[in-house]
Amino acid sequence: MLARLSSVAVRGIEAVLLEVEVDLGRGLPGTVILGLPDKAVNESRDRVKAAVLNSGYDFPVRKITVNLAPADLRKEGPAYDLPIALGVLSASGTLKPGPRALRTAAVGELSLEGVLRPVKGALSMAMACRAGGMARLILPQANSAEAALVEGLDVLGVTTLAEAAEAFVESAPDRAVRSEARSLLEDSGGDGEPDFSEVLGQEHAKRALVIAAAGGHNALMVGPPGSGKTMLARRLPSILPPLSVEEALEATRVHSVAGNLPPGVPLLSSRPFRAPHHTVSLMGLVGGGAVPRPGEISLAHLGVLFLDEMPEFHRRTLEVLRQPLEEGTVTIGRARGSESFPASFMLLASMNPCPCGFYGDPKRACQCNPRQIQGYLGRISGPLLDRIDLHLEVRRVPSQALGKAGKEGMSSAEARQGVLKARSRQEKRFKKAGMTNARMSSRQVKSFCSLPADAEALLHRALDEMSLSTRAYHRILKVARTIADLEGAQDISLSHVAEAIQYRALDRGLWQV
């Protein structure tokens, strides 16, 4: 006796449909699972048997062969417990599926008592089901709101194997869950978020971060301890444009596959802000493992990756940022194949100017010698610095300014208005939603960043005097284009280029102690 039904496997952040075949044959009783299963899939044999018996069903005393097709795709994790159990019950005649069962997929981990536990990657699974022509998806209740974000698919959330069996044979009323991404985004408020106005002084640093947010540029803050670098960084998301529906779904997929979605949160409503500790491993930052999973740079996709005390990170760990900063993706190679994860993020980093933190501070003397300072700064390579568009110095706020700076400073709401207007101009210019100046190609820089003669002369003089690279030249042009967009200017002027150049001066001034 043979039963067939569909399930879903996650690879990277994508998912593919599987066919689950269950055959009850002659021979010694037992269960064998075919189709490149890993250990967690093979352990389904015992979980499924216990769950079937504890749910009040008879378990067939037969030779059970389970095939997960396609056979050349490695299967990982416990998400196949539910389809295997439903296949066993169907093949034994306990369940008599209706006609819609042919267009029904099932996923879920079973406990020994038949209760369904949540799985990772439910949103990607639902998207694969819709793309593959499935009409229904049966999965754990805890994942149902997330999967229901996909339109055109009936999502049936269940809590036990008995409920899943009832839904599979269509004897129960339609229990499809409905969820709308747009309403979830609109209902999420920004109350309680950190605000720029809470940072005392540092208006020049706020200006630089507004430019970074407006053009999607990477930024590096250098300053002594206590100057407000971390406070500024944690308020950057408050001035970024809100997530669109498409962006929210894309970011949620990454966090779902990583098992990183908070309980009861089916959709990310704000841009991710990831701040890994400097002890993070290469795998923790980039992603990986025997079964590749997203790392911090992918979890920061469409948001901000904040590296506090950047020189304290391992040099090899920092260097892997170069590819995703350029391409917006990261590829993890393994013997079984490679997986690509999205990694389009804004890099925001902070650091002290020297090991003790007080080099150049007017109030406290630096205790470091030139060799120590050079060794500390040399932990960040020139090629990586070239990929950071804005380098800004964050000085300590004078004590006499602490009582009044917060009342007069720029708020996040004010800063965001300028950012939104600049982003709107960029989307119209590039005719692509979400496209920013920081992502311009060399051809686009040539088309949209033409300079008047005086600005061109200033830029070339700066390139010669500061020994900047060709990449730095293009970065300055991109930043100047963003500054012009913030001012609503059609063309880049001398003042825009001059301001953009000052954000490149720090790496050549400070790095030559």
C-alpha positions as CSV (number, residue, x, y, z in Angstrom):
1,M,0.0,0.0,0.0
2,L,1.4,3.3,-1.1
3,A,0.6,6.9,-0.1
4,R,2.0,10.2,-1.5
5,L,1.9,13.7,-0.2
6,S,3.9,16.9,-0.4
7,S,6.3,18.6,2.0
8,V,8.9,21.4,1.8
9,A,12.7,21.6,2.4
10,V,14.6,24.8,3.1
11,R,17.9,25.5,1.4
12,G,19.6,28.7,2.3
13,I,16.6,31.1,2.5
14,E,14.9,29.4,-0.4
15,A,12.6,26.4,-0.2
16,V,11.8,23.5,-2.5
17,L,8.8,21.2,-2.7
18,L,9.3,17.5,-1.8
19,E,7.3,14.4,-2.5
20,V,6.9,12.1,0.5
21,E,6.2,8.5,-0.5
22,V,5.3,5.9,2.2
23,D,5.0,2.2,1.3
24,L,3.8,-0.6,3.6
25,G,5.3,-3.8,2.3
26,R,6.1,-7.3,3.4
27,G,9.1,-8.1,5.6
28,L,10.3,-7.6,9.1
29,P,8.5,-4.7,10.8
30,G,10.5,-1.5,10.8
31,T,10.9,1.8,9.2
32,V,13.6,2.9,6.7
33,I,13.9,6.5,5.4
34,L,15.5,7.1,2.0
35,G,16.5,10.3,0.2
36,L,19.7,11.5,1.9
37,P,18.3,12.0,5.4
38,D,20.4,13.4,8.1
39,K,20.4,12.1,11.7
40,A,17.4,14.3,12.7
41,V,15.3,13.0,9.8
42,N,16.3,9.3,10.6
43,E,15.2,9.9,14.2
44,S,11.7,10.6,12.8
45,R,11.0,6.9,12.8
46,D,10.8,6.7,16.6
47,R,9.1,10.1,17.0
48,V,6.4,9.3,14.4
49,K,5.7,5.9,15.9
50,A,5.3,7.3,19.4
51,A,3.2,10.2,18.2
52,V,0.8,8.0,16.2
53,L,0.2,5.6,19.1
54,N,-0.1,8.4,21.7
55,S,-2.6,10.2,19.4
56,G,-5.0,7.2,19.6
57,Y,-4.2,5.6,16.2
58,D,-2.9,2.1,15.4
59,F,0.6,2.0,14.0
60,P,1.0,-0.6,11.3
61,V,3.2,-3.6,12.1
62,R,4.7,-3.7,8.6
63,K,7.9,-2.9,6.8
64,I,7.6,0.8,6.2
65,T,9.7,2.5,3.5
66,V,9.7,6.3,3.4
67,N,11.2,8.0,0.3
68,L,11.8,11.8,0.3
69,A,12.1,12.9,-3.3
70,P,14.2,14.3,-5.0
71,A,16.6,11.7,-3.6
72,D,19.7,13.8,-4.5
73,L,18.7,16.7,-2.2
74,R,20.0,16.3,1.4
75,K,17.2,16.5,3.9
76,E,17.8,18.1,7.3
77,G,15.9,18.7,10.5
78,P,12.7,17.4,12.1
79,A,10.2,19.2,9.8
80,Y,9.3,15.9,8.0
81,D,7.7,14.3,11.1
82,L,4.2,15.4,10.2
83,P,4.2,14.4,6.5
84,I,5.7,11.0,7.3
85,A,3.1,10.4,10.0
86,L,0.2,11.5,7.7
87,G,1.7,9.2,5.0
88,V,1.8,6.2,7.4
89,L,-1.8,6.8,8.4
90,S,-2.9,7.2,4.8
91,A,-1.0,4.1,3.5
92,S,-2.5,2.0,6.3
93,G,-6.1,3.1,5.5
94,T,-6.6,4.9,8.8
95,L,-7.0,8.2,6.8
96,K,-8.8,8.6,3.6
97,P,-7.6,11.9,2.1
98,G,-10.0,14.0,0.0
99,P,-9.3,15.3,-3.5
100,R,-7.6,18.5,-2.2
101,A,-4.9,16.4,-0.5
102,L,-3.1,16.2,-3.7
103,R,-2.5,19.9,-3.5
104,T,-1.7,20.0,0.2
105,A,1.8,20.2,1.7
106,A,2.6,19.4,5.4
107,V,5.5,20.3,7.6
108,G,6.1,20.1,11.4
109,E,8.0,18.5,14.2
110,L,6.1,16.0,16.4
111,S,6.6,15.4,20.1
112,L,6.2,11.9,21.4
113,E,2.7,12.7,22.6
114,G,1.7,14.0,19.1
115,V,1.9,17.8,19.8
116,L,3.4,19.9,16.9
117,R,6.4,22.0,17.6
118,P,7.3,25.0,15.4
119,V,9.8,24.8,12.5
120,K,12.3,27.2,10.9
121,G,11.7,28.9,7.6
122,A,7.9,28.8,7.5
123,L,7.6,31.9,5.3
124,S,10.0,30.5,2.7
125,M,8.1,27.2,2.8
126,A,4.8,29.0,2.2
127,M,6.3,30.9,-0.8
128,A,7.6,27.7,-2.3
129,C,4.1,26.0,-1.9
130,R,2.4,28.9,-3.7
131,A,5.0,28.9,-6.5
132,G,4.7,25.1,-6.8
133,G,0.9,25.2,-7.2
134,M,-0.1,23.9,-3.8
135,A,-3.5,25.0,-2.5
136,R,-3.0,24.3,1.2
137,L,-0.2,24.1,3.8
138,I,-0.6,22.3,7.1
139,L,2.0,23.4,9.7
140,P,2.2,24.1,13.4
141,Q,-0.1,26.7,14.9
142,A,3.0,28.7,16.1
143,N,4.1,29.2,12.5
144,S,0.7,29.9,10.9
145,A,0.6,33.7,11.2
146,E,4.0,33.9,9.6
147,A,3.1,31.5,6.7
148,A,-0.2,33.2,6.2
149,L,1.6,36.4,5.0
150,V,1.8,34.6,1.6
151,E,-1.3,35.4,-0.4
152,G,-3.0,32.8,-2.6
153,L,-2.4,29.9,-0.2
154,D,-4.6,28.4,2.5
155,V,-2.5,28.1,5.7
156,L,-3.9,25.6,8.2
157,G,-2.4,25.9,11.7
158,V,-2.7,22.9,13.9
159,T,-1.5,21.9,17.4
160,T,-1.7,18.1,17.3
161,L,-1.3,15.2,14.9
162,A,-5.1,14.5,15.3
163,E,-5.9,18.0,14.2
164,A,-3.5,17.7,11.3
165,A,-5.1,14.4,10.2
166,E,-8.6,16.0,10.4
167,A,-7.5,18.9,8.2
168,F,-5.7,16.6,5.8
169,V,-8.9,14.5,5.1
170,E,-11.0,17.7,4.9
171,S,-13.6,16.5,7.4
172,A,-13.2,19.7,9.4
173,P,-14.4,23.1,8.5
174,D,-11.9,25.4,6.8
175,R,-9.5,26.7,9.5
176,A,-7.3,28.7,7.2
177,V,-5.4,31.5,8.9
178,R,-5.5,35.0,7.4
179,S,-2.7,37.6,7.9
180,E,-1.8,40.7,6.0
181,A,1.7,42.1,5.9
182,R,0.6,45.7,5.2
183,S,-1.7,45.9,8.3
184,L,1.0,44.4,10.5
185,L,3.4,47.1,9.4
186,E,0.9,49.8,9.9
187,D,-0.1,48.6,13.3
188,S,3.5,48.6,14.5
189,G,4.3,51.9,16.2
190,G,7.6,53.5,16.9
191,D,6.9,54.5,20.4
192,G,9.8,54.0,22.8
193,E,12.4,53.9,20.1
194,P,15.7,55.8,20.9
195,D,15.6,59.3,19.5
196,F,18.4,61.5,18.2
197,S,17.3,64.4,20.4
198,E,18.4,62.3,23.4
199,V,22.1,62.6,22.3
200,L,23.5,65.8,23.8
201,G,25.4,67.9,21.2
202,Q,27.2,66.0,18.4
203,E,25.2,67.9,15.7
204,H,28.0,67.4,13.2
205,A,28.0,63.6,13.8
206,K,24.2,63.6,13.5
207,R,24.6,65.4,10.2
208,A,27.0,62.7,8.9
209,L,24.6,59.9,10.0
210,V,21.7,61.7,8.2
211,I,23.8,61.6,5.0
212,A,24.6,58.0,5.6
213,A,21.0,57.1,6.1
214,A,19.9,59.2,3.1
215,G,22.3,57.5,0.7
216,G,22.7,54.1,2.3
217,H,26.4,54.8,3.0
218,N,28.7,53.0,5.4
219,A,30.2,55.1,8.2
220,L,33.0,54.9,10.8
221,M,33.0,56.9,14.0
222,V,36.3,57.6,15.7
223,G,36.4,59.2,19.2
224,P,37.3,58.8,22.8
225,P,35.3,56.7,25.3
226,G,32.2,58.4,26.5
227,S,31.8,60.7,23.5
228,G,28.4,59.2,22.5
229,K,29.4,56.9,19.6
230,T,27.2,54.0,20.7
231,M,24.3,56.3,21.5
232,L,24.4,57.7,18.0
233,A,24.7,54.2,16.5
234,R,21.7,52.8,18.3
235,R,19.6,55.8,17.0
236,L,20.5,55.4,13.4
237,P,17.5,53.0,12.7
238,S,15.1,55.7,13.9
239,I,15.9,57.9,10.9
240,L,15.9,55.2,8.3
241,P,12.9,54.8,5.9
242,P,10.3,52.3,7.2
243,L,10.3,48.9,5.7
244,S,8.1,48.3,2.6
245,V,6.0,45.2,2.5
246,E,8.4,43.5,0.1
247,E,11.4,44.5,2.3
248,A,9.7,43.3,5.5
249,L,9.0,39.9,3.9
250,E,12.5,39.6,2.6
251,A,14.1,40.4,6.0
252,T,11.6,38.1,7.8
253,R,12.6,35.2,5.6
254,V,16.2,35.5,6.8
255,H,15.3,35.7,10.5
256,S,12.8,32.8,10.1
257,V,15.3,30.5,8.5
258,A,17.8,31.3,11.3
259,G,15.1,30.6,13.9
260,N,15.5,34.2,15.1
261,L,11.9,35.5,15.0
262,P,10.6,36.5,18.4
263,P,7.6,34.4,19.7
264,G,4.4,35.9,18.4
265,V,6.0,38.1,15.9
266,P,5.2,36.8,12.4
267,L,6.7,39.8,10.5
268,L,9.6,42.2,11.2
269,S,8.2,45.7,11.3
270,S,11.4,47.7,11.8
271,R,14.8,47.5,10.1
272,P,17.2,45.0,11.8
273,F,19.9,46.4,14.0
274,R,22.6,43.8,14.7
275,A,25.5,44.6,17.1
276,P,27.7,41.5,17.5
277,H,30.4,41.5,20.1
278,H,34.0,41.7,19.0
279,T,34.6,38.1,20.0
280,V,32.2,36.9,17.4
281,S,33.6,34.0,15.3
282,L,34.0,34.1,11.5
283,M,31.1,31.7,11.2
284,G,29.0,33.7,13.6
285,L,29.5,36.9,11.5
286,V,29.3,35.4,8.0
287,G,27.2,32.3,8.6
288,G,27.9,28.7,8.0
289,G,27.9,25.3,9.7
290,A,27.5,21.8,8.4
291,V,24.0,23.0,7.4
292,P,24.7,26.7,6.4
293,R,22.7,29.2,8.4
294,P,22.7,33.0,8.1
295,G,25.2,34.9,10.2
296,E,25.1,38.4,11.6
297,I,25.7,40.1,8.3
298,S,22.6,38.4,6.8
299,L,20.5,39.0,9.9
300,A,21.3,42.7,9.3
301,H,20.0,42.5,5.7
302,L,18.1,45.7,4.9
303,G,19.1,47.2,8.2
304,V,22.3,48.2,10.1
305,L,25.3,46.1,11.2
306,F,27.0,47.9,14.0
307,L,30.6,46.9,14.9
308,D,31.5,48.6,18.2
309,E,35.3,48.8,18.9
310,M,36.0,47.7,15.3
311,P,39.8,47.2,15.7
312,E,39.1,44.6,18.5
313,F,37.5,42.3,15.9
314,H,39.8,39.7,14.5
315,R,41.5,40.9,11.3
316,R,40.4,37.9,9.3
317,T,36.8,38.3,10.5
318,L,36.7,41.9,9.3
319,E,38.2,41.1,5.9
320,V,35.3,38.9,5.0
321,L,33.0,42.0,5.0
322,R,34.6,43.2,1.8
323,Q,32.6,40.9,-0.6
324,P,29.1,41.6,1.0
325,L,29.8,45.3,1.2
326,E,30.4,45.3,-2.6
327,E,27.8,42.7,-3.8
328,G,25.1,42.7,-1.1
329,T,25.3,38.9,-0.8
330,V,27.5,36.3,0.9
331,T,28.2,32.8,-0.5
332,I,29.1,30.0,1.8
333,G,30.8,27.0,0.1
334,R,30.7,23.5,1.4
335,A,31.6,20.1,-0.1
336,R,27.9,19.4,-0.7
337,G,27.5,22.7,-2.5
338,S,27.2,26.4,-1.8
339,E,24.5,28.5,-0.4
340,S,24.0,32.3,-0.9
341,F,22.4,34.6,1.7
342,P,21.4,38.2,1.2
343,A,23.6,40.7,3.0
344,S,22.6,44.2,1.8
345,F,23.2,46.2,5.0
346,M,24.6,49.6,6.1
347,L,27.8,49.1,8.0
348,L,28.2,51.4,11.0
349,A,31.4,51.0,13.0
350,S,33.0,52.8,15.9
351,M,36.5,52.8,17.4
352,N,38.8,54.7,19.7
353,P,41.7,56.6,18.1
354,C,44.3,54.6,20.0
355,P,44.5,51.7,22.5
356,C,44.0,53.9,25.5
357,G,41.3,55.9,23.7
358,F,42.6,59.5,24.3
359,Y,44.9,60.2,21.3
360,G,44.1,63.8,20.3
361,D,41.9,64.4,23.3
362,P,42.3,68.0,24.6
363,K,41.5,67.0,28.2
364,R,43.3,63.8,28.8
365,A,46.8,62.8,27.7
366,C,47.3,59.8,25.5
367,Q,49.5,57.0,27.1
368,C,50.3,55.3,23.8
369,N,53.4,55.6,21.8
370,P,53.3,56.0,18.0
371,R,54.1,52.3,17.4
372,Q,51.2,51.2,19.5
373,I,48.8,53.6,17.8
374,Q,49.9,52.5,14.3
375,G,49.5,48.8,15.3
376,Y,46.0,49.5,16.7
377,L,44.9,51.4,13.6
378,G,46.5,49.0,11.3
379,R,44.1,46.3,12.4
380,I,41.7,47.8,9.8
381,S,43.0,47.4,6.3
382,G,43.1,50.0,3.7
383,P,40.8,48.1,1.3
384,L,38.2,47.8,4.0
385,L,38.5,51.5,4.9
386,D,38.0,52.3,1.2
387,R,34.6,50.6,1.4
388,I,33.5,52.9,4.2
389,D,32.1,56.1,2.7
390,L,32.1,58.4,5.7
391,H,34.8,58.7,8.4
392,L,33.8,61.1,11.1
393,E,35.5,62.2,14.3
394,V,33.2,62.3,17.4
395,R,34.7,64.6,20.0
396,R,33.7,64.7,23.7
397,V,30.9,67.1,24.4
398,P,32.0,70.1,26.5
399,S,30.5,70.1,30.0
400,Q,29.0,73.5,29.6
401,A,26.9,72.3,26.7
402,L,25.4,69.3,28.5
403,G,22.6,71.2,30.0
404,K,21.2,72.7,26.8
405,A,22.3,70.7,23.8
406,G,19.6,68.1,24.1
407,K,16.8,70.7,23.9
408,E,18.2,72.3,20.8
409,G,19.4,69.2,18.9
410,M,17.9,67.5,15.9
411,S,15.2,64.9,16.6
412,S,14.8,61.6,14.7
413,A,11.5,62.8,13.2
414,E,13.1,65.8,11.7
415,A,16.1,63.9,10.4
416,R,13.9,61.2,8.9
417,Q,11.9,63.7,6.9
418,G,15.1,64.8,5.1
419,V,16.1,61.2,4.6
420,L,12.7,60.2,3.1
421,K,12.8,63.1,0.6
422,A,16.4,62.2,-0.5
423,R,15.5,58.5,-0.8
424,S,12.4,59.5,-2.9
425,R,14.7,61.5,-5.3
426,Q,17.0,58.5,-5.6
427,E,14.2,56.1,-6.4
428,K,12.9,58.4,-9.2
429,R,16.4,58.8,-10.5
430,F,17.2,55.1,-10.7
431,K,13.6,54.0,-11.4
432,K,14.0,51.2,-8.8
433,A,12.5,50.9,-5.4
434,G,15.0,50.8,-2.6
435,M,17.9,51.8,-4.8
436,T,20.3,54.2,-3.1
437,N,23.3,56.3,-4.2
438,A,25.7,54.0,-2.3
439,R,24.7,51.1,-4.7
440,M,25.5,53.1,-7.9
441,S,27.6,51.3,-10.4
442,S,30.6,53.0,-12.1
443,R,28.4,53.7,-15.2
444,Q,25.7,55.3,-13.0
445,V,28.3,57.4,-11.2
446,K,29.4,58.7,-14.5
447,S,25.8,59.5,-15.6
448,F,24.5,61.1,-12.3
449,C,27.6,62.6,-10.7
450,S,28.9,65.1,-13.1
451,L,30.8,68.0,-11.5
452,P,31.4,71.7,-12.4
453,A,35.0,72.7,-13.2
454,D,35.7,74.1,-9.7
455,A,34.4,71.0,-7.9
456,E,36.3,68.7,-10.3
457,A,39.6,70.7,-9.6
458,L,39.0,70.5,-5.8
459,L,38.4,66.7,-5.9
460,H,41.5,66.0,-8.0
461,R,43.6,68.1,-5.7
462,A,42.3,66.1,-2.7
463,L,43.0,62.8,-4.4
464,D,46.6,63.8,-5.0
465,E,47.3,65.3,-1.6
466,M,45.5,62.5,0.3
467,S,46.7,59.6,-1.9
468,L,43.1,58.3,-2.2
469,S,42.3,55.3,-4.4
470,T,39.9,55.1,-7.4
471,R,37.3,53.4,-5.2
472,A,37.6,56.4,-2.7
473,Y,37.1,58.8,-5.6
474,H,33.8,57.1,-6.6
475,R,32.7,57.0,-2.9
476,I,33.3,60.8,-2.6
477,L,31.1,61.3,-5.7
478,K,28.3,59.1,-4.3
479,V,28.4,61.0,-1.0
480,A,28.3,64.3,-2.8
481,R,25.3,63.2,-4.8
482,T,23.5,62.3,-1.5
483,I,24.3,65.7,0.0
484,A,22.9,67.4,-3.1
485,D,19.8,65.2,-2.8
486,L,19.3,66.2,0.9
487,E,19.4,69.9,-0.2
488,G,17.0,69.2,-3.1
489,A,19.7,70.2,-5.7
490,Q,19.6,68.9,-9.2
491,D,23.4,69.2,-9.7
492,I,26.4,68.6,-7.5
493,S,28.1,71.8,-6.5
494,L,31.5,72.8,-5.0
495,S,30.1,72.8,-1.4
496,H,28.7,69.3,-1.8
497,V,32.1,67.9,-2.9
498,A,33.9,69.8,-0.2
499,E,31.7,68.3,2.5
500,A,32.1,64.9,1.0
501,I,35.9,65.2,1.0
502,Q,36.0,66.0,4.7
503,Y,34.4,62.7,5.4
504,R,37.4,61.0,3.8
505,A,40.1,63.0,5.5
506,L,40.1,61.1,8.7
507,D,41.5,57.8,7.5
508,R,44.6,59.6,5.9
509,G,45.1,62.1,8.7
510,L,44.7,59.8,11.7
511,W,46.2,56.8,10.0
512,Q,49.5,58.6,9.5
513,V,50.6,59.1,13.1
